[in-house]
Amino acid sequence: MADGGGWSTIESDEGVFTSLIENLGVQEVQFEELISLDADTIRSLSPVYGVIFLFKWINEPPSQSTTQPLDGTYTTTLPDNLFFAAQTIQNACGTQAILSVILNQDSPTSTAHPINIGPELRAFKDFTTGFPPDLRGEALSNSEIIRSAHNAFARASPFVDETVRTAQDEEADVYHFIAYTPVGGVLYELDGLQPYPISHGESADCAVSGGGDAV
C-alpha cells in the first residue's frame, strides 16, 4: 500500500458521492442509498449502473488464492472494455469503488444509457487504457484532479479505513467498499484488494438486479 499521500477520509453518504462525481465532471448521475435490494426497488431507480456495498472488514485479507475467490470466478484476462484498478490508496476505497462503476458505464457496449464522464475522467481513462491493475492503481493514487475532488469532502469519519490501521485502531470496526457493475453482459465484482475482477455470470441487462448505494 502507498502511504496516505494526502488522501483524506470522506463520509459514506450518497449526497457526498453524487457531489464528488459532479466535481469530476460527471453529468446527470446520482447515488441513492438502498434500504432494500428487491427487484421493484431496483427497477424504480432505473437505469442503475451499479451497486456499491460497504462491508464490515474482517481482520484478515480477502481470499489470497489466485485460483478462485470464495464466490464467483476470477477474470484473469481483462476484457478491453473493463476498467479495474488495484487499490494502492489509503483512505480512498470509497472513491475507487465509485470510479469502478462510473468508468465502466461510459460506453454503449456496457449500457443503453452511457454516462457522460466529462473530459477529466475521459483523459484519465484513456491514459490508463492497457495498463495492468497495479499501474492503474498507481495512476489513480497520483491523480491530482481525482485527489482534489475527493479531499473537497474530507471530514472526520465514523469509519476506520481498512488500509490505515494503527495500534489505536485495533479494537475499532473497519470497513471496505466493493463495487458491482455489469460490463459486456457480465456482472463483475470490482474489489481493488482482490488480484482480479470477479465474474458472477451473465447479467440479464445493464442494470444490477438484486444496504448499498446505487449509482
N, C-alpha and C positions, 0 to 999 in steps of 0.2 A: 504494500500500500504506500502511496505517496503521503507526505505529511499534509497538514491542514491546507497549506498553500493559499491561505486567505479565503477559504470557503467557510461560510458561517452556517449554523443550523437555522432552518426555516420551519415555520409551523406547517403541520399536516392539515391543510384546510383547502376545500375546493375553491373558495374565493381567491386565496393566495395563489394556488396553482393556475387559475384562469388568468389572473393579472400577470403572473410571471411569463406565460407564453405570449400574452399580448405585448409585453415589453420586448419580447424577442421577435416580434413582427408577425406572429401567427394571427390569422383573421378568422372570425366567425366560428370559433370553437370555445366551448366552455366545459368545465368539470362539474359533476354533480355527485354528491355523496349518496351512496346506495345503502339503504337500510335492509332491502330485500333483493335477492337475486332471482326472483321468479320471472318467468317469461314475459308476463304482462308489464311488469315494471321496466324491464329492459326495452320492450317494444315501445313503451310510452316515451322513451328518450331518443328514439331512432332519428338519425343514424348514430350508432355507438361505435366508436373507433377502437376502443379497448377498455380494459378494466385494470386499475392499479390496486393491489392489496397491500395493506400494512399488517405485517405479521410480527407477533412477539418472537424475538430472537432467542433460540435455544443456544446455550453457551457451548457451542461446538460448530465447526464449519459445516456448510452443506455437503451433500454427497461428494466425496473425493474421488469416486470411481470415474474414470474416463470411458468406461464401457457403457453403463446405463445409469440414469438417475433413478430415484425411488419411484417416480411416476412419469410416464411418457418415454420418449426416445430422444437421445441426443442427436442433433443435426450437426455432424462433424464437418460436412462440406457446406458452407453457407451459400444459399442461393444469391444470385447477383442483386436481387431486389430486397434483400433482408439486411437491415441495419442492426448490428449487435456489437456492443462495446463492453469490454471488461471493466469492472469497477476498480478504479485506482484513486478515487477522490474521497477524502474524509468529509463527512457532513453533507454529502450531496447525493445520497442514494435516491431521495425523492425526485430530484431534478433529473437524474439519469433515467428513472422509471418513466417520467413524463416524456422525455425525448425518445425513449424506446418505442412509445406509441406514436408520437407525432411524426417522427422521421420515417416511419413505416407506412404512413397513411397519406402520402402526398402524391400518389400516382394512381391513374385509372386502373392499373394492373392489380392494385390492392383493394380499392374501394370504388363504389359507384359515385361517391361524393368526396373527391380528393381534397385534402387540406391545403390551403394556401399557407405555406410555412414561412413566407417572406424571404427577402434577399439574404439576410444574415445566416439563417439556418440553411438556406439553399446553398450558400457558398461553403458552409461548414460540411454539409453532407457531400457536396461534390468533391471537396478537397480530400475527404476521408474515404471516398469510394475505392474499393480494392484493398484497403488497409485490413490487416488481421485485427481481431478484437482487442488485443493488448495495445496496439498502436492507436486504435480508435479511442480507447480509454484515456491514453496519454494526451491525445489531441483535445479531448473533451476537458481534461483537467487543466490544460494550458490555454483554453479559450477565454480570453479576457471578456469578450462580449457575453458569453453564457454565464461566466462567474459574476459579472457585474449585475446582470439581471437577477440572478439567484440571490446575491447579497443584498439587493434592494429590499428584500423581505426578511432580513435577519432579525431574529428575536430570541429571547430565552425560550427554550423548548421544553415541554414536559417529557419529551422522548430523549433517550440517550442513543446516539447512532452506534450501530454495531461495529463500525470501523474505528471508533475512537474510544476505546476502553482504557480507563485508568484504574489505579488501585481503589480510588474512591467510588468508582462505578461498579465494582464487582458485585455489590448487592442490589444494584438498580436494574430495573427492567430495560431491555434494549429492544429496538425494533428495526425492521428491514422492509423495504418496498420492493415488490415484484410486479412487473407488467405482463399482461396477457393481451395479445392482439393478433388478428388474422392477417396473414400475408400470403398471397398467391393461393388462397383457398385452404390454407393450413393454419390451425390455431397454434401459436407459439407462446411459450413461457420464456420471458426475457429477464434473466436474473444475472447481473454482472458479476456475481460471486461464483457462478457456475462456469465450467470450462467452455460450454457451448449453449446455443439456444436449445430449448426442449420442445419437441413437437408433441402435440396432443391430438394429432389426427386431423382429418378433414373438417373444415368449417363450412356449415351449410350456406352461409352468406358472409358478408363482410362486417357483420355486427357480432360482437361477442355475446352469446346467449348464456344464460345461467342464472361484514360490510366491506365495501371498497369504494373507490372513486371512479366513476365512469367518465370517459372522455367523449 
